[in-house]
Amino acid sequence: MHARRSLIKELKLLQVFVLIFGAFLSIGLLD
């Protein structure tokens, strides 16, 4: 199903976004 595939794709993008956001947060805390 296309819907399921796109959902997995969105979840992976969200995971990457959370990783980047977490990195920015840790940098901000270290500053």
Buried (B, 14 or more C-beta within 10 A) or exposed (E): EEEEEEEEEEEEEEEEEEEEEEEEEEEEEEE
